[in-house]
């Protein structure tokens, strides 16, 4: 999965959290992370492999773990749960 796809998922997660009424700080963290990835000039996979994602301002350990999971094309359980909790339409 590439940087653009991950950014899209984080943005979608923020929207689903907002619909669900989740913590506004958690929503903002996902929105900010998506924005950071959109503006990132460096190779995301290389940063993750080097363990440097948390060195990016605005990316904490939890968000770095989510990004790493998505980079490895593994399912992100939180994303799947959010999609299941909010009916389509």
N, C-alpha and C positions, 0 to 999 in steps of 0.2 A: 504494500500500500504506500502511496506517495504522500508527500506533505499536503498537497491540495485536498486529497481525499480525507486525510486525518482532520484537517481544518474543518471540512464540511461536516464530519461526524461530530466534532466538538461543538460546532454551532447548532447542529440538530439536537444534541444532548441538552444544551442550554435552553433551547426552545421547549423541549419536552419537560424539562424540570420546571420551567416557568408555568406551563400549562398545569402541571401537577401541584404547583404551589410550594416548591422546594425552597430551601434557604437562598435568599438573594445573593449572598456572598459566594455560594457554590455556583450559582448560575453565572455570576460575573466572572468567576475564575475560568469557567469554560469558554465564555465569550472572549476574554482577554487572551487565553492560550491560543484560540483560533486566530485572533488578530496577530499575535506574535508570530505564529507559524507562517501566516500569509506574508509577513514582511521579512522573514528570515532569509538572509542571503547565503547562509552556509548549508552544507549538506546535512539534512536531518538524520539520516541513517548513520553517518559517520559520527555525529555528535552523540547519538544514543549508544553506539558501539563503544565509544570512548568514555561513557558515563558522564558526559558533560551537559546533559539536558538541564540539570538543576542549576547550572552556572548561568543559564539564561534568565534574566530578570523577569519575574512573573511566572516562572515554571517551577513549582514545588515538586517534592518527591512523589506525591500522589499523581499529579498530572504527568510527570515524567514516566511513571509506571504505565499509565494509560497509553501514552504515546508509543512507548516501547512495545506494548502488547499489540497495538494496531500496526506498527511497523513490521512486526513479525507475522502479520496476517492471521493472528489468533483472534478468536471471538472476545469481545469486551462484554463481560457479563452485565455490568451496569447499563450499558447501552441497550443490550437485549431486553433487560427488565423494563427500562423506560419505554421502549417500543411496545412491549406487551401491555403495559399499564395504561397506555393512552390509545384508545381506539382510533383507527384510521378514519379520515374524513373530516 
